[in-house]
Structure formats: structure tokens, C-alpha cells
Amino acid sequence: MAWARFSSLDGGIIEASGIDAVTSDIDDVTSGFWAVVITFEGAFTAVRMPSVARHPSPTPAVGWTGVEGEWTGSLDDTAYVEGVEEVRERIARGTVYQVNVCRVLSCSVGPEMSIRALGGVLAQGNPAPYAATIDIPEAALEIACASPEAYLERRGRTVRSSPIKGTAPTVEEMLPKDYAENVMIVDLVRNDLQHVCRPGTVRVDDLCRVEQHPGLVHLVSDVSGELRDGASWRELLDASFPPGSVSGTPKHTALQAIADLEPVPRGPYCGAIGWIDADRDEALLAVGIRTFWVERGAAGGGGGKLRFGTGAGITWGSDAMGELHETELKAKRLMALASGRVRPATRG
């Protein structure tokens, strides 16, 4: 049966099951509870799920033994470093100020691979505020997400985005470049929301606060606003997608750089993953980072590829090897969990 588990707006858990409808059109999302995935390239999939339960966060059952086989990357170390230098050259020419450059890692998996089990391992071993596990093979959605970043939270007419920029092992190791990077993206997100919010309501509620996560720290900011009367979901997504923190600024030239430098599509990685409750006028869409997803053959149900993405934001102040190491830092713990090399900590 189709099944999904999400973080809720109040810090609890939402579990949903069943399928009432599947759509690729945001305008169809007018009633009911929907699991939502938007790929970085903009493909929209929503599944209306009739059975919904909300409760405090449980300790997920874990039955994960780890994937076997070799992980391969869409960009090797040399290619990634060259990509960083290319972005710096574009910055020097004045065509862009910041670009998020990513690579996608892949490993072969068999038909028995369980995304639910992997989601449980991530929930225990790498707890995240915007976690999601979606197991809906009928809609080609098998995703385990441990995202620390909110793309859009919605409560009625109030919307909030919490971009992450700046990553280091400890706060003492944050660089001036990390703070500058965060401020640039905050300005981009403010501009995005101003297109759909009432004049004067878009504000920065928190700037460059430090958040602790397993194995690293992030700089996080909060930007919120009040939607103008009549603003639709389509207008909100058109104004703000893809998330600025995983694209760059200016967004249109950053997206061109990504298309030039990255050899494979990102898919749900760096897109949006979460839920919309149209009846309550609430939603929580995470930025699809720290995310695994399965791509199976056209017939479905067989073996396929388990994929995982990792990247870093490049500015003029970037050091190419430092950015490469940031991608490794972000991936290290989650890849170890997926491979069964790290046992999730027990809670008691």
C-alpha cells in the first residue's frame, strides 16, 4: 500500500496511506491531504492520500542492513574542482554572484530494497526537522529525506522560507564567506516572496542563526510574509521555485551555469519534498537535500539505482578544494548510514 511519513508543522509526525488521486498539476490540489514532490527541473507530482494520522514522533522501526556495491558519482573530484573554478570565472565576468554546484552519487539496488527501512535508519541516525519518507511506487516515488531546510511552510496566508547557507564541522570553523553567502540568498528569497505577498509584510525574522546537526553546523535564516489576496499555489511556486539556496543568484544565470556544469538531472534532490493539506490551508515543503531516492526500470518493481546528491554554494571567495570537502562533509554520515557502516543511536 502507498505510504508516507512526514514531519508536521508542530514538530510531530504525519503518517498517510492509500491513493485517491495522482496529478502533475498544482491546480488540482484543492481538497484533501497530498504528498508532494517537485524535481529540481520542475516536474510536479502530488498524490492525494485518504488515510491521515497525526501524532508525536515515534521511534521508527529499523530493519536496514545497508546497500552493497560501489557508489559512482556524476562528477569526480577533478571535474567538481573544475566546476568551482568555472563558477568563479563567471563571477569575475559579472554574470552571476553565487551558484550551487552539485553531484549525484548512485549505487545499484535490487527489487527488495526498502525505502521505508532506509527512512527509519535516517530518522534514528540522522534526525532532521523536515524529514520525509515516501513509498508510493505507483507514482514512481521512493524517497527517504533527512532535510534540515524548509523551502516553504504555510499556515493559512502566512508563508515562511528558511534558507541554509554556510556549513562547517563547528561554528568556529565558519568563514566570512559563509555569512556573506547566507545574506545573498536571504536577499534572493525576500525578492521571490515579494512577488506574491502583501506589500510591507515580507520580513527577515532571523538572520544567520547557528543550527547544530549530526556531524556539522549550518547558518540558517528565516524569511516570512503574508500572501496577498487571491495568490494561488501556482503563483507561489512560480515566484519561489527552485529554492534559492540550491540554485544561486541571480537565479536565471545560476540555473544556466548549473545546466552547463552538471551532467545529469538532479531529480528530487534540491527540489521540494513534503505535503499540502488543502483542507487546513497548511503545508510543509522541505528543500530536497540529504535525500536518497530510487529510480527503477520502466516496468517498475525490479532493481534500479539508489541515488543521493550533495553540493556546495560557490562564491568568489570559494576555495575549490574547500568546497569539494564541504560536499563530502554533508554526505559522510548519510552515506555511512545507507551503507550500514554506522549504527543508529538508540533512544532511551
C-alpha positions, 0 to 999 in steps of 0.5 A: 500500500502507498505510504508516507511519513512526514514531519508536521508543522508542530514538530510531530509526525504525519503518517498517510496511506492509500491513493485517491488521486495522482496529478502533475498539476498544482491546480488540482490540489484543492481538497484533501491531504497530498504528498508532494514532490517537485524535481529540481527541473520542475516536474510536479507530482502530488498524490492525494492520500485518504488515510491521515494520522497525526501524532508525536514522533515515534521511534521508527522501526529499523530493519536496514542492513545497508546497500552493497556495491560501489557508489559512482558519482556524476562528477569526480573530484577533478571535474567538481574542482573544475566546476568551482573554478568555472563558477568563479570565472563567471563571477569575475565576468559579472554574470552571476554572484553565487551558484550551487554546484552539485553531484549525484552519487548512485549505487545499484539496488535490487527489487527488495530494497526498502525505502521505508527501512532506509527512512527509519535508519535516517530518522534514528541516525540522522534526525532532521526537522523536515524529514520525509519518507515516501513509498508510493511506487505507483507514482514512481516515488521512493524517497527517504529525506533527512532535510534540515531546510524548509523551502516553504511552510504555510499556515493559512496566508502566512508563508515562511522560507528558511534558507541554509547557507554556510556549513562547517564541522563547528561554528568556529570553523565558519568563514566570512564567506559563509555569512556573506553567502547566507545574506545573498540568498536571504536577499534572493528569497525576500525578492521571490516572496515579494512577488506574491505577498502583501506589500510591507509584510515580507520580513527577515525574522532571523538572520544567520542563526547557528543550527547544530546537526549530526556531524556539522553546523549550518547558518540558517535564516528565516524569511516570512510574509503574508500572501496577498489576496487571491495568490494561488499555489501556482503563483507561489511556486512560480515566484519561489521555485527552485529554492534559492539556496540550491540554485544561486543568484541571480537565479536565471544565470545560476540555473544556466551555469548549473545546466552547463556544469552538471551532467545529469538531472538532479531529480528530487534532490534540491527540489521540494519534498513534503505535503499540502493539506488543502483542507487546513490551508497548511503545508510543509515543503522541505528543500530536497537535500540529504535525500536518497531516492530510487529510480527503477526500470520502466516496468517498475518493481525490479532493481534500479539505482539508489541515488543521493546528491550533495553540493556546495554554494560557490562564491568568489571567495570559494576555495575549490578544494574547500568546497569539494570537502564541504560536499563530502562533509554533508554526505559522510554520515548519510552515506555511512548510514545507507551503507550500514557502516554506522549504527543508529543511536538508540533512544532511551 
